[in-house]
Amino acid sequence: MSELHLSVVVVFRNMTREATRTLFTLSPLYQRLVADCDYEVIAVDIGSEIPLELEEVRQFAGNVRLMRFADAPSPVAAVNEAVLHSRGRAVSIAIDGARMLSPRVLYFTLQALKAYENPVVGTLSWHLGPKVQQLSMLDGYDQSVEDRLLETVNWRKDGYELFKIASLAASSSKGWFGPISESNFLTIRREAWRDLGGFDERFRTPGGGFANLDFYREACDRLGQLVLLLGEGTFHQFHGGVSTNAPPSAHPGAAFRAEYFDIRGKHYQNPTLAAEYIGAIHPQTYRFFPDNVVEGSK
């Protein structure tokens, strides 16, 4: 089998509702300026009570493969195994499969890989809904509310409409030009993945704890070249996630921080590496930019 430009590894557990939308946003029906021969998608199902079926994950494109793994609290080992079976010259990791994409994430990711020698390519993150979901759920936000919210915009035709019904995630709270604590669509070259050793399998808390943050930090520190996608992002769907949909009183952050400290011997801090940017400012993203950045575009 020939090598592809990019392999996208996206992880699901009990996410049939969310997987359908996420996989549509990863398909050539939705992603702009790319073809299915440019990339592959590996859908990783970890112990779902109703397992994803191949027909489900391939309903929008034929470049999707399905890998099933036994149930485990942390998805880290499954991610590493999926990357071993991938064919791309670069790999993108979406450790939380509930995250839909904006329409040119793949295109600008591929452009960044062409333009930079050995980059860490990342995206900012949003939550669907009026606030971060840990807070909006306290006001009654749930899957049914979200379904109705998605019906208010024509996101399947124009995915930038998602910016109209979303709020910045805590990891990206400082906006386009501030530091982020993690990327939920993180891309590096295959050689860099091997050099870094993949995700650290000592992260065993539910959902992987700080595994995604840890890999982002390690990649930034060791590769030294961070490229963030301007005007693009991921959008978290409400699904009862371990941390994204846990109320403040039950949030597992303390356990995550303790595990990280046990593994690294220090507390987690955002990378300090200055980012470069590739992308475009779409009108639906204006409200997330400082006024002086977009005033000439309005």
Contacts in CASP RR format, 6 or more apart in sequence:
PFRMAT RR
TARGET T0000
AUTHOR 0000-0000-0000
METHOD contacts of the structure
MODEL  1
MSELHLSVVVVFRNMTREATRTLFTLSPLYQRLVADCDYEVIAVDIGSEI
PLELEEVRQFAGNVRLMRFADAPSPVAAVNEAVLHSRGRAVSIAIDGARM
LSPRVLYFTLQALKAYENPVVGTLSWHLGPKVQQLSMLDGYDQSVEDRLL
ETVNWRKDGYELFKIASLAASSSKGWFGPISESNFLTIRREAWRDLGGFD
ERFRTPGGGFANLDFYREACDRLGQLVLLLGEGTFHQFHGGVSTNAPPSA
HPGAAFRAEYFDIRGKHYQNPTLAAEYIGAIHPQTYRFFPDNVVEGSK
1 87 0 8 1.000
2 87 0 8 1.000
3 87 0 8 1.000
3 88 0 8 1.000
3 89 0 8 1.000
4 37 0 8 1.000
4 38 0 8 1.000
4 39 0 8 1.000
4 40 0 8 1.000
4 87 0 8 1.000
4 88 0 8 1.000
4 89 0 8 1.000
5 38 0 8 1.000
5 39 0 8 1.000
5 88 0 8 1.000
5 89 0 8 1.000
5 90 0 8 1.000
5 110 0 8 1.000
5 113 0 8 1.000
6 38 0 8 1.000
6 39 0 8 1.000
6 40 0 8 1.000
6 88 0 8 1.000
6 89 0 8 1.000
6 90 0 8 1.000
6 91 0 8 1.000
6 92 0 8 1.000
6 106 0 8 1.000
6 109 0 8 1.000
6 110 0 8 1.000
6 113 0 8 1.000
6 187 0 8 1.000
7 39 0 8 1.000
7 40 0 8 1.000
7 41 0 8 1.000
7 42 0 8 1.000
7 83 0 8 1.000
7 86 0 8 1.000
7 87 0 8 1.000
7 88 0 8 1.000
7 90 0 8 1.000
7 91 0 8 1.000
7 92 0 8 1.000
8 26 0 8 1.000
8 39 0 8 1.000
8 40 0 8 1.000
8 41 0 8 1.000
8 42 0 8 1.000
8 91 0 8 1.000
8 92 0 8 1.000
8 94 0 8 1.000
8 106 0 8 1.000
9 42 0 8 1.000
9 44 0 8 1.000
9 79 0 8 1.000
9 82 0 8 1.000
9 83 0 8 1.000
9 86 0 8 1.000
9 91 0 8 1.000
9 92 0 8 1.000
9 93 0 8 1.000
9 94 0 8 1.000
10 22 0 8 1.000
10 23 0 8 1.000
10 26 0 8 1.000
10 41 0 8 1.000
10 42 0 8 1.000
10 43 0 8 1.000
10 44 0 8 1.000
10 94 0 8 1.000
10 97 0 8 1.000
11 44 0 8 1.000
11 46 0 8 1.000
11 75 0 8 1.000
11 78 0 8 1.000
11 79 0 8 1.000
11 94 0 8 1.000
11 95 0 8 1.000
11 96 0 8 1.000
11 97 0 8 1.000
12 18 0 8 1.000
12 19 0 8 1.000
12 22 0 8 1.000
12 43 0 8 1.000
12 44 0 8 1.000
12 45 0 8 1.000
12 46 0 8 1.000
12 48 0 8 1.000
12 52 0 8 1.000
12 97 0 8 1.000
13 45 0 8 1.000
13 46 0 8 1.000
13 47 0 8 1.000
13 48 0 8 1.000
13 71 0 8 1.000
13 75 0 8 1.000
14 47 0 8 1.000
14 48 0 8 1.000
14 49 0 8 1.000
14 50 0 8 1.000
14 239 0 8 1.000
15 22 0 8 1.000
15 48 0 8 1.000
15 97 0 8 1.000
15 98 0 8 1.000
15 239 0 8 1.000
16 48 0 8 1.000
16 50 0 8 1.000
16 52 0 8 1.000
16 56 0 8 1.000
17 143 0 8 1.000
17 237 0 8 1.000
17 239 0 8 1.000
18 97 0 8 1.000
18 98 0 8 1.000
18 237 0 8 1.000
18 239 0 8 1.000
19 43 0 8 1.000
19 52 0 8 1.000
19 56 0 8 1.000
19 57 0 8 1.000
19 97 0 8 1.000
20 56 0 8 1.000
20 59 0 8 1.000
21 100 0 8 1.000
21 150 0 8 1.000
21 237 0 8 1.000
22 94 0 8 1.000
22 97 0 8 1.000
22 98 0 8 1.000
22 99 0 8 1.000
22 100 0 8 1.000
22 101 0 8 1.000
22 237 0 8 1.000
23 41 0 8 1.000
23 43 0 8 1.000
23 57 0 8 1.000
23 59 0 8 1.000
23 60 0 8 1.000
23 61 0 8 1.000
23 64 0 8 1.000
24 30 0 8 1.000
24 60 0 8 1.000
24 156 0 8 1.000
25 31 0 8 1.000
25 100 0 8 1.000
25 101 0 8 1.000
25 102 0 8 1.000
25 103 0 8 1.000
25 159 0 8 1.000
26 41 0 8 1.000
26 61 0 8 1.000
26 64 0 8 1.000
26 101 0 8 1.000
26 106 0 8 1.000
27 36 0 8 1.000
27 60 0 8 1.000
27 61 0 8 1.000
28 34 0 8 1.000
28 35 0 8 1.000
28 36 0 8 1.000
28 61 0 8 1.000
28 63 0 8 1.000
29 60 0 8 1.000
29 61 0 8 1.000
30 60 0 8 1.000
30 101 0 8 1.000
30 103 0 8 1.000
30 156 0 8 1.000
30 159 0 8 1.000
31 101 0 8 1.000
31 103 0 8 1.000
31 104 0 8 1.000
31 105 0 8 1.000
31 106 0 8 1.000
31 107 0 8 1.000
32 103 0 8 1.000
32 104 0 8 1.000
32 107 0 8 1.000
33 104 0 8 1.000
33 107 0 8 1.000
34 106 0 8 1.000
34 107 0 8 1.000
34 110 0 8 1.000
36 61 0 8 1.000
36 62 0 8 1.000
36 63 0 8 1.000
37 63 0 8 1.000
38 106 0 8 1.000
38 110 0 8 1.000
39 63 0 8 1.000
39 88 0 8 1.000
39 106 0 8 1.000
39 110 0 8 1.000
40 63 0 8 1.000
40 64 0 8 1.000
40 65 0 8 1.000
40 86 0 8 1.000
40 87 0 8 1.000
40 88 0 8 1.000
41 57 0 8 1.000
41 61 0 8 1.000
41 63 0 8 1.000
41 64 0 8 1.000
41 65 0 8 1.000
42 64 0 8 1.000
42 65 0 8 1.000
42 66 0 8 1.000
42 67 0 8 1.000
42 82 0 8 1.000
42 85 0 8 1.000
42 86 0 8 1.000
43 52 0 8 1.000
43 57 0 8 1.000
43 64 0 8 1.000
43 65 0 8 1.000
43 66 0 8 1.000
43 67 0 8 1.000
44 67 0 8 1.000
44 69 0 8 1.000
44 75 0 8 1.000
44 78 0 8 1.000
44 79 0 8 1.000
44 82 0 8 1.000
45 51 0 8 1.000
45 52 0 8 1.000
45 66 0 8 1.000
45 67 0 8 1.000
45 68 0 8 1.000
45 69 0 8 1.000
46 68 0 8 1.000
46 69 0 8 1.000
46 70 0 8 1.000
46 71 0 8 1.000
46 72 0 8 1.000
46 75 0 8 1.000
46 78 0 8 1.000
47 68 0 8 1.000
47 69 0 8 1.000
47 70 0 8 1.000
47 71 0 8 1.000
47 72 0 8 1.000
51 68 0 8 1.000
52 66 0 8 1.000
52 68 0 8 1.000
53 66 0 8 1.000
54 66 0 8 1.000
57 64 0 8 1.000
57 66 0 8 1.000
58 64 0 8 1.000
58 66 0 8 1.000
67 78 0 8 1.000
67 81 0 8 1.000
67 82 0 8 1.000
67 85 0 8 1.000
69 77 0 8 1.000
69 78 0 8 1.000
69 81 0 8 1.000
72 78 0 8 1.000
73 204 0 8 1.000
73 205 0 8 1.000
73 206 0 8 1.000
73 207 0 8 1.000
73 208 0 8 1.000
74 201 0 8 1.000
74 203 0 8 1.000
74 204 0 8 1.000
74 205 0 8 1.000
74 206 0 8 1.000
74 207 0 8 1.000
74 208 0 8 1.000
74 209 0 8 1.000
74 211 0 8 1.000
75 95 0 8 1.000
75 207 0 8 1.000
75 208 0 8 1.000
76 199 0 8 1.000
76 200 0 8 1.000
76 201 0 8 1.000
76 203 0 8 1.000
76 204 0 8 1.000
76 208 0 8 1.000
76 211 0 8 1.000
77 201 0 8 1.000
79 93 0 8 1.000
79 95 0 8 1.000
79 198 0 8 1.000
79 199 0 8 1.000
80 198 0 8 1.000
80 199 0 8 1.000
80 201 0 8 1.000
83 91 0 8 1.000
83 93 0 8 1.000
83 193 0 8 1.000
83 198 0 8 1.000
88 190 0 8 1.000
89 113 0 8 1.000
89 189 0 8 1.000
89 190 0 8 1.000
90 113 0 8 1.000
90 187 0 8 1.000
90 188 0 8 1.000
90 189 0 8 1.000
90 190 0 8 1.000
91 187 0 8 1.000
91 188 0 8 1.000
91 190 0 8 1.000
91 193 0 8 1.000
92 109 0 8 1.000
92 121 0 8 1.000
92 185 0 8 1.000
92 186 0 8 1.000
92 187 0 8 1.000
93 185 0 8 1.000
93 186 0 8 1.000
93 187 0 8 1.000
93 199 0 8 1.000
93 212 0 8 1.000
93 215 0 8 1.000
94 184 0 8 1.000
94 185 0 8 1.000
94 234 0 8 1.000
95 184 0 8 1.000
95 207 0 8 1.000
95 208 0 8 1.000
95 211 0 8 1.000
95 212 0 8 1.000
96 184 0 8 1.000
96 212 0 8 1.000
96 236 0 8 1.000
96 244 0 8 1.000
98 236 0 8 1.000
98 237 0 8 1.000
98 238 0 8 1.000
98 239 0 8 1.000
98 241 0 8 1.000
98 244 0 8 1.000
99 125 0 8 1.000
99 184 0 8 1.000
99 185 0 8 1.000
99 234 0 8 1.000
99 235 0 8 1.000
99 236 0 8 1.000
99 237 0 8 1.000
100 155 0 8 1.000
100 162 0 8 1.000
100 234 0 8 1.000
100 235 0 8 1.000
100 237 0 8 1.000
101 185 0 8 1.000
101 232 0 8 1.000
101 233 0 8 1.000
101 234 0 8 1.000
101 235 0 8 1.000
102 159 0 8 1.000
102 160 0 8 1.000
102 162 0 8 1.000
102 163 0 8 1.000
102 231 0 8 1.000
102 232 0 8 1.000
102 233 0 8 1.000
102 234 0 8 1.000
102 235 0 8 1.000
103 158 0 8 1.000
103 159 0 8 1.000
103 160 0 8 1.000
104 232 0 8 1.000
104 279 0 8 1.000
104 280 0 8 1.000
105 123 0 8 1.000
105 185 0 8 1.000
105 229 0 8 1.000
105 232 0 8 1.000
105 233 0 8 1.000
105 234 0 8 1.000
108 229 0 8 1.000
108 230 0 8 1.000
108 232 0 8 1.000
108 278 0 8 1.000
108 279 0 8 1.000
109 121 0 8 1.000
109 122 0 8 1.000
109 185 0 8 1.000
109 187 0 8 1.000
109 229 0 8 1.000
111 278 0 8 1.000
111 279 0 8 1.000
112 119 0 8 1.000
112 121 0 8 1.000
112 187 0 8 1.000
112 227 0 8 1.000
112 229 0 8 1.000
112 278 0 8 1.000
113 119 0 8 1.000
113 121 0 8 1.000
113 187 0 8 1.000
113 189 0 8 1.000
115 227 0 8 1.000
115 278 0 8 1.000
116 225 0 8 1.000
116 227 0 8 1.000
116 276 0 8 1.000
117 225 0 8 1.000
118 188 0 8 1.000
118 189 0 8 1.000
118 191 0 8 1.000
118 192 0 8 1.000
118 223 0 8 1.000
118 225 0 8 1.000
119 188 0 8 1.000
119 223 0 8 1.000
119 225 0 8 1.000
119 226 0 8 1.000
119 227 0 8 1.000
120 186 0 8 1.000
120 187 0 8 1.000
120 188 0 8 1.000
120 216 0 8 1.000
120 219 0 8 1.000
120 220 0 8 1.000
120 223 0 8 1.000
120 224 0 8 1.000
120 225 0 8 1.000
120 226 0 8 1.000
120 227 0 8 1.000
121 186 0 8 1.000
121 187 0 8 1.000
121 188 0 8 1.000
121 227 0 8 1.000
121 228 0 8 1.000
121 229 0 8 1.000
122 183 0 8 1.000
122 185 0 8 1.000
122 186 0 8 1.000
122 187 0 8 1.000
122 226 0 8 1.000
122 227 0 8 1.000
122 228 0 8 1.000
122 229 0 8 1.000
123 183 0 8 1.000
123 184 0 8 1.000
123 185 0 8 1.000
123 186 0 8 1.000
123 228 0 8 1.000
123 229 0 8 1.000
123 232 0 8 1.000
123 233 0 8 1.000
123 234 0 8 1.000
124 168 0 8 1.000
124 169 0 8 1.000
124 172 0 8 1.000
124 175 0 8 1.000
124 176 0 8 1.000
124 180 0 8 1.000
124 183 0 8 1.000
124 228 0 8 1.000
124 229 0 8 1.000
124 232 0 8 1.000
124 233 0 8 1.000
124 234 0 8 1.000
125 168 0 8 1.000
125 169 0 8 1.000
125 171 0 8 1.000
125 172 0 8 1.000
125 180 0 8 1.000
125 182 0 8 1.000
125 183 0 8 1.000
125 184 0 8 1.000
125 233 0 8 1.000
125 234 0 8 1.000
125 235 0 8 1.000
125 236 0 8 1.000
126 162 0 8 1.000
126 163 0 8 1.000
126 166 0 8 1.000
126 167 0 8 1.000
126 168 0 8 1.000
126 169 0 8 1.000
126 172 0 8 1.000
126 233 0 8 1.000
126 234 0 8 1.000
126 235 0 8 1.000
126 236 0 8 1.000
127 133 0 8 1.000
127 136 0 8 1.000
127 166 0 8 1.000
127 167 0 8 1.000
127 168 0 8 1.000
127 169 0 8 1.000
127 235 0 8 1.000
127 236 0 8 1.000
127 244 0 8 1.000
128 146 0 8 1.000
128 149 0 8 1.000
128 150 0 8 1.000
128 162 0 8 1.000
128 165 0 8 1.000
128 166 0 8 1.000
128 235 0 8 1.000
128 236 0 8 1.000
128 237 0 8 1.000
128 238 0 8 1.000
129 136 0 8 1.000
129 141 0 8 1.000
129 146 0 8 1.000
129 149 0 8 1.000
129 165 0 8 1.000
129 166 0 8 1.000
129 167 0 8 1.000
130 136 0 8 1.000
130 139 0 8 1.000
130 141 0 8 1.000
130 167 0 8 1.000
131 139 0 8 1.000
131 167 0 8 1.000
132 167 0 8 1.000
132 168 0 8 1.000
132 169 0 8 1.000
132 170 0 8 1.000
133 141 0 8 1.000
133 236 0 8 1.000
133 238 0 8 1.000
133 244 0 8 1.000
133 245 0 8 1.000
134 244 0 8 1.000
134 245 0 8 1.000
134 246 0 8 1.000
134 247 0 8 1.000
134 248 0 8 1.000
134 251 0 8 1.000
135 248 0 8 1.000
136 167 0 8 1.000
137 238 0 8 1.000
137 245 0 8 1.000
137 247 0 8 1.000
138 247 0 8 1.000
141 238 0 8 1.000
142 238 0 8 1.000
143 237 0 8 1.000
143 238 0 8 1.000
143 239 0 8 1.000
145 238 0 8 1.000
146 237 0 8 1.000
146 238 0 8 1.000
149 165 0 8 1.000
150 165 0 8 1.000
152 165 0 8 1.000
153 161 0 8 1.000
153 162 0 8 1.000
153 164 0 8 1.000
153 165 0 8 1.000
154 161 0 8 1.000
155 161 0 8 1.000
155 162 0 8 1.000
160 282 0 8 1.000
160 283 0 8 1.000
160 284 0 8 1.000
160 285 0 8 1.000
161 284 0 8 1.000
162 235 0 8 1.000
162 284 0 8 1.000
163 282 0 8 1.000
163 284 0 8 1.000
163 285 0 8 1.000
163 287 0 8 1.000
163 288 0 8 1.000
164 284 0 8 1.000
166 235 0 8 1.000
168 175 0 8 1.000
168 288 0 8 1.000
169 236 0 8 1.000
169 244 0 8 1.000
170 181 0 8 1.000
171 180 0 8 1.000
171 181 0 8 1.000
171 182 0 8 1.000
171 184 0 8 1.000
172 180 0 8 1.000
174 180 0 8 1.000
175 288 0 8 1.000
176 228 0 8 1.000
176 230 0 8 1.000
176 231 0 8 1.000
176 277 0 8 1.000
176 288 0 8 1.000
176 289 0 8 1.000
177 290 0 8 1.000
179 270 0 8 1.000
179 271 0 8 1.000
179 272 0 8 1.000
179 275 0 8 1.000
180 228 0 8 1.000
180 270 0 8 1.000
181 213 0 8 1.000
181 216 0 8 1.000
181 268 0 8 1.000
181 270 0 8 1.000
182 212 0 8 1.000
182 213 0 8 1.000
182 216 0 8 1.000
183 212 0 8 1.000
183 216 0 8 1.000
183 228 0 8 1.000
184 212 0 8 1.000
184 234 0 8 1.000
184 236 0 8 1.000
185 233 0 8 1.000
185 234 0 8 1.000
186 212 0 8 1.000
186 215 0 8 1.000
186 216 0 8 1.000
186 219 0 8 1.000
188 196 0 8 1.000
188 219 0 8 1.000
188 223 0 8 1.000
192 219 0 8 1.000
192 223 0 8 1.000
195 222 0 8 1.000
196 215 0 8 1.000
196 218 0 8 1.000
196 219 0 8 1.000
196 222 0 8 1.000
198 215 0 8 1.000
199 211 0 8 1.000
199 212 0 8 1.000
199 214 0 8 1.000
199 215 0 8 1.000
200 211 0 8 1.000
200 214 0 8 1.000
200 215 0 8 1.000
200 263 0 8 1.000
202 263 0 8 1.000
203 209 0 8 1.000
203 210 0 8 1.000
203 211 0 8 1.000
203 214 0 8 1.000
203 259 0 8 1.000
203 260 0 8 1.000
203 263 0 8 1.000
204 259 0 8 1.000
205 252 0 8 1.000
205 255 0 8 1.000
205 256 0 8 1.000
205 259 0 8 1.000
206 242 0 8 1.000
206 252 0 8 1.000
207 242 0 8 1.000
207 243 0 8 1.000
209 242 0 8 1.000
209 243 0 8 1.000
209 252 0 8 1.000
209 255 0 8 1.000
209 256 0 8 1.000
209 259 0 8 1.000
209 260 0 8 1.000
210 256 0 8 1.000
210 257 0 8 1.000
210 259 0 8 1.000
210 260 0 8 1.000
210 268 0 8 1.000
213 260 0 8 1.000
213 268 0 8 1.000
214 260 0 8 1.000
214 263 0 8 1.000
214 264 0 8 1.000
214 268 0 8 1.000
216 271 0 8 1.000
217 268 0 8 1.000
217 269 0 8 1.000
217 270 0 8 1.000
217 271 0 8 1.000
220 226 0 8 1.000
220 271 0 8 1.000
220 273 0 8 1.000
221 271 0 8 1.000
221 273 0 8 1.000
224 273 0 8 1.000
225 273 0 8 1.000
225 276 0 8 1.000
226 271 0 8 1.000
226 273 0 8 1.000
226 274 0 8 1.000
226 275 0 8 1.000
226 276 0 8 1.000
227 275 0 8 1.000
227 276 0 8 1.000
227 277 0 8 1.000
227 278 0 8 1.000
228 275 0 8 1.000
228 276 0 8 1.000
228 277 0 8 1.000
228 278 0 8 1.000
229 277 0 8 1.000
229 278 0 8 1.000
229 279 0 8 1.000
230 277 0 8 1.000
230 278 0 8 1.000
230 279 0 8 1.000
230 280 0 8 1.000
230 281 0 8 1.000
231 279 0 8 1.000
231 280 0 8 1.000
231 281 0 8 1.000
231 282 0 8 1.000
231 285 0 8 1.000
232 279 0 8 1.000
236 244 0 8 1.000
238 245 0 8 1.000
239 245 0 8 1.000
240 246 0 8 1.000
242 252 0 8 1.000
243 251 0 8 1.000
243 252 0 8 1.000
243 253 0 8 1.000
243 256 0 8 1.000
246 252 0 8 1.000
257 267 0 8 1.000
257 268 0 8 1.000
260 267 0 8 1.000
260 268 0 8 1.000
261 267 0 8 1.000
281 289 0 8 1.000
281 293 0 8 1.000
281 294 0 8 1.000
281 297 0 8 1.000
283 297 0 8 1.000
286 294 0 8 1.000
286 297 0 8 1.000
286 298 0 8 1.000
END
